[in-house]
């Protein structure tokens, strides 16, 4: 049995935690100044009372620094790469964030808006101490907050977006071109969605211009059954490919509605990052372009937040890739359970295990499913080469893997590596 005092303490704590979880943090946070130890921010929030608005503004500054990023602070990269609810709960509910404020929270402005109070505050956050707390609690910290090399990596990994029309039936660039030319609403929606990504701070590529420039190239004449998005990511620059399916439907009452099916995939692995459907709402109009505008305006912050979170998690964890390594039937004098023909006298699988430990992100890999003729590997490939201080693409990983296999097998065996999204097929013959 709980005594009355304990009961009320628990009740108040529960109420506060629920209200905190339901809290809509303000996105109106900007940089004032920073140094190696701290960052001074200005934040604005609206609430029923002045104190509530000021408290919300201060918490919003911390939330932006931790989870969404602030322009001008570490290339806009948030401190936390992978969120963890238990840390947020303790940090905000238990008021731990107050420990990382230097001096006083300064009220900059206060005004009334429709019966509410709009308050702007300025506060200095001890960012270095906060970073130490994140690391102490084993949080996954974004690369831009660790050291100078990782900061450079973060800048380089700021994702570039390319928006493309979705083509059904496994079509290619020619089908994309035909669709855009025959359906003005598709091209309009692609432009509008690209502009929306730009407005939200993403680097973008103009797909329609690229498509027009490629009109007479071999890209459009390629005879392939590959998915259109696959061909796109192979031939157009961009870190994230967003496919857009546009459909306008008119019912018996002459009311029309536009639906946008949006799916974002990572360029190199085609791994899904975020997907959603947005509806314009029904209107008595045949203006499909206007309906597309309405649908784009319905795209919520949640979609972009999910996309950002997924890509940041990939930065922290690496690209998940599967490698299937097989021996051709023509290879009868050697198998994977034997010593490497040109190795250092070690068994091939032992040498491969050591190589994977060095090349996998955070040494995350598994090669447990294997036989003497077949090896299946799951690993996380890093997005940044810390030693060379440059981006690390799947093509770089493929090249490094080939070099390793050549060092172990010599010139007596041929090695081919075929990339298919998140899967690499390695054939030794």
N, C-alpha and C positions, 0 to 999 in steps of 0.2 A: 504493500500500500504506500502511495505517495502522500507525503504531508502537503498541506495547502500551499506552503511557500514554494516547494519544489514543483508542484503542479503548475502554478502560475508562471514560474520561470520557464518551464518547458513549453507552456502555451504561448508565451510571448516570443520565445525563440522560434517556435514553429511558424507563428504568424509573420515574423520578420523574414524568415527564410523563404516562405511562400511569396511574400510581397517582393522580395528581392529577385526571385526567379521570374516573376511576372514583370519585372522592371524593364521598361523600354529605355535603354541607354541612348543618350543623345549622340549623334554623329558630328555635331558642330564642335570639333576640337581642332586646334591649330597650334603650330609651333611658335614660340616666342624666341627662345634661345636655348642652346645646349652646350655642354662641354663633356669631358670624358667621365665625369662623375654623376651628372644630373641632366635633366631636361625640364625646361620651364614651358608649361602649356597654358593655353587659354581655352576654356570650355564654357558652353552656354546650354542651359536646360530650362524647361518650363514645368511648373508644378503649381499646386493650389496655394502654397505658402512660400514665402521668401526662403526660409531655412531649408524647406524640402527641395526647392529648386537649386539652391547652392550645394546641398549635399549630393543631389543627383548629378550636377555638373562635375563635381570633384570625382565621383565614382566613374562617370563617363570618360573622364580623362584617363584614368587607369585602365578602363575597359578598352578604350581605343588603342592605348599603348600596348596592351597585352594581346589583343585579339584581332583588331582590324588594321592596325598600322596608321601612321600619321605622316602626311607629306612633309618631306624634309628631314625625317628621323629615320636613319638607316635605310634609305631608299624606299621608305614607305612600308617596310616589312614589319609585321607584328613581332613581339618578343616570343610568343608561344607558337610553335609550329603545329602541335597536336594538342587540342584542348582536353582537359580532364576535369570533370564536374566536381570531384571532391576538392581539388585545389581552389576552384572558383568559390565554392561554398565557404570554405574556411577563410579565404582571402577577403571576401566581401561581408559575409554574414557575421563573422567574428571581428570585423573591423580591423583586420590586419593591415589593410592598405594605409591606415593612418600612420603606421610606423615608417612609411617611406615618403612622407611629406616633410620637406625641409622648411622650417619656419611656419608662418601662418598662411592660410588660404585667403587670398585677397579678393574682396568683392570689387569688380570692375564696373559693372552697371546693373541696374535693377529697374524694370519697367512692368507696367500692367498690360496684359493682353487678354481681352475678353473674360475678365474675372480671374485670370491666373497671373502668376508672376514669372517673368522672364529674367533670369539672372545669369550674368557672365562672371566667372571667377578666373583667377590666375593662381597657379600653384607650381611649385618646383618639386619634381619627383626624383628621388635618389635612385636613378636608373641602374647604377652599378651595383648597389646593394640589393635592389630588386632582382637583378639578374643572378646574383649569387644565391638568393633565396630560391629562384626557379631551379637552378642547378642542384641545390641541396635537396629539393623535393623531387629530383629526378624527372623534371619536366623536359619535354623535347623542345629545345630552344631553336628558333629559326637561325639558319646559317649566318645571316647578316648581323647577328648579335654576338658572335663568338670571337672572331679575329678578323684581321684585315683581308686575308685571302678569302674568307667566307663572305665578307662584305662584298668583295668583288664578284663572288659567285652569285650572291643574291641579286646584284644589279643585272648580271647577265641572264639570270633565270626569271626576271620579271617577264611573265609570259606574254607572247604575242598571239593575238587572236585572229583567225581568219574564218569568216562566216560563209557557208556554201549552201546551195539548195540541195535538198535530199532528193535523190533519184531512185525510184523504185526499180526492182528487177535487175539489180547488179549492173546498171549502166555506167558509162564512163564520162569523159570530158565532153564528148560530142553530144551525149544526151543532156548534160548540164547546159550546154550552150543552147540547144534546141528549146529546152524548158524555159530558160531565161528570156529568149527571144519571142517565144510564143505566149508567155504569160507575164504581162507587165507587173502584176501584183507580186510575183515571186521576186523579181529583181528589185522592186520597191521595198519589199520586206527585208531582203538581204541588206540593202543599203541602210534602212532604218535601224536594224538590229546592230549592224556594224557601228553606226553612230552612237547607239546606246552604250556599247562597250567602251567606245572612246570617251564618252561623257563620264563614265565611271572610272576613268584613269588607266584603262588598258591600252597597250600598244596594239594597233590593228593593221591588217593588210587588206587592201581593196581587191577582193576576189574578182569582181566583175571586170575591173581593168585588166587584171592578170589574165582572166579568161579570154578577153578580147585580144590581148597581145599574143596569146598562145593559139589563136584561132587557126593559123596556118602552119603550126608546128607539128612535129610527130606525136606530141602529147595527145592531140585530138584524133589522130589516125591510128592510135595504138589498138591493136586487136587483142582484147583481154576480157575475161569474165570477172575480173576483180571488182570489188565494190568501189563505187565512185569516190567515197571518202578516202579509201585506201590510196587510190591514184592521186588524189589531191595532196595528201600529206607527203607523198613521195616527191612531188614536183613543185609545191609552193611553200615559201617560208612561213613559219608559224609554229608556236609551241602547242597551241590548243586549236583544234578544228571543231567548229560549231556547225552542225548540220541543221538545216531549217526546212521543215515540211509545212507548206502553206495550203490551207483548204478553206474555200468559201462555200457555204451551204445556204440555200434559200428554201424556206418551208412553204407550205400551202397558203399561208397568209401573207406571202411576199416579204417576210422578215428574214433578213440575211445576217449571217454571223461568220466571222473569220476565226479560224483556229491556227495557232502556231505551235507546232511540236518541235521543241528545241532540245538538242542533245550535244553535249560537249565531250570530246574525247582527246586524250593526250596524243600528240603527234606521232611519236615514235613507236609506241606500243599499241595505240588505238584503244587503250584502256578507258572505260567510261568514267567521267568525272562528275557530271551532273546532267539531269534531264528533267523536263517539265513540259506541260501543255498550258497555253494561255489563250483565253477566249476573249474576243472583242465585246461580247454581248450582242443581243439581237437588235437590229435597227431596220426601219423601213427605208432602205436605200439599196441601190445597186452599185454604189461607189466602193469597189473592192479595195482601192488604195486607202481610202479613209478608214475602212474597217481594219485594214492591216495596221494603220497608225494606232487605232484604239487598242488592238491586241498587244502591240509592242509596249504601250503605256501600262498594260496590266502586268508586265513582268516585275515581280516583286524583288525586294532586296534579298530575300531568302535564296533565290536561285544563284545570284552572284556570290553570296556568302558561302553557299555550298561549293561552288566552283573554286573559289579562293581557298577554302579550307582543304579541299581535295588536292589541289596543286601544291599547297604548302606541306601537306602531309607527304606528298611524293618527294618533295625536296628533302624532307627529314629522313624518310625511310628508303628512298630510291625507287627506281622503276622495277616493278615485279616482272620478271622474265622467266620463261620456261625453256630449258635446253634439252632436246632429245638427241643423244649421240648414239649412232648406230654403225656397225661394221657391215660393209658390203659382202655379199655372198662370195665374192672373189677373194676375200681375205681369209685364208685358211691356215696360215702359218703363225698367227698371233691373235690374242684376244685381250680384253680389258683387265683380266685378272692376272696377267703376267707382268714381268718387268718391262718398263719402257725400253724400246729398242735402242734409243740414243739418249736415255736419261742418265742419271747418276747412280744407277744400280738400284733405284727404288722401284717399287711396284707402281704401275701407271696410275691406279686409283689413289694411291697415297700422294703422288705428285700432283694430281688433279685437285685433291682435297686441299693441299697446301696453297695451290694457286688460287682457288676459289676463296679461301680464307683471306687472302690479300686483296682480292679484287671486288668482293661483294661489299655493298654498303653495310657498315657496322658488322661485317662478317656474318650477315644473315644469308644462309643458304642451306639446302638439303639435297643430298644425292643418295638417299637411302634406297630408292627404288632402282635397282640395277642388277644386271646379270653379266656374264662374260662377253655378251654380244651387244648389250644395250645399257645405256646409262641415262636416267632421267634426273634433271637438275632443276630445282627451283631456287632462284636467288633474287636479290634486290641489287640492281645496278645503279651506282651513284649518278647523279646529274652533273657533278662537278669533280674535276681532277684536282685535288688539293695540292699535290706535288708540282704539277705543271701550271697550276693556277689558270685553268681554262675549263670550258664546258666539256662534259664527257657524254658523247652520244652512243647510241647502240652500234653505230658503224665503228666507233673507236673500240668498243668492247669486242665486236666481231674480229677486228684486226688483231687485238691483243690475244684473243683466244686462238686464232690461227697461228700466231707466232709461238704461243706456248705448245700447241700440238706439233708444230714443225720441230721445235726443240726436243720433243719427246720421241717423235716418229721418224725424223730425218726425211730424206728425199725418196725413200722407198715406198711411201704411202701418200696418196693424194687426199687432200682435205677440202671439202666444200661446205660452206655455211650459207643457209638460206633463211632470211628473216621473213616471218609472217606475223606481223603485229607483235604480240607478246610472246611469241614462240619462235625459237631458233632451231632449225633442223641441221644437225652436223652429221655429215656422212664421210666415213673414212674408207677408202678403197685402194 
